[in-house]
Amino acid sequence: MGNATMEQRGRQDAFLSMLHGRTVVLDGISGVIRYEPSRITHEPDAEGRDHPEYQWVRDQVGDDWTTDLTQSRSILRRIANELGIDFPD
């Protein structure tokens, strides 16, 4: 999530840890947020993989896929708001 001071990084890590494992819907596709220190992803769950949009993209790329949210502050902010979690600025 960009360059940050140690204090900001600590708040960001705490925030991302709160998102890890949460089920959210992005563009109609249900999935789970996964957080690793260098990457944040939305991995479609069984319901999400059945969604027509997921199936369409899967047909295009020829495999299962995830959404990388690592640089997507606006999406992460929206997810935080939907879950009632304070987004670190």
Secondary structure as GFF3:
##gff-version 3
##sequence-region A 1 89
A	DSSP	alpha_helix	6	19	.	.	.	ID=ss1
A	DSSP	beta_strand	23	26	.	.	.	ID=ss2
A	DSSP	beta_strand	29	36	.	.	.	ID=ss3
A	DSSP	beta_strand	39	44	.	.	.	ID=ss4
A	DSSP	alpha_helix	46	49	.	.	.	ID=ss5
A	DSSP	alpha_helix	52	61	.	.	.	ID=ss6
A	DSSP	beta_strand	67	68	.	.	.	ID=ss7
A	DSSP	alpha_helix	73	83	.	.	.	ID=ss8
###
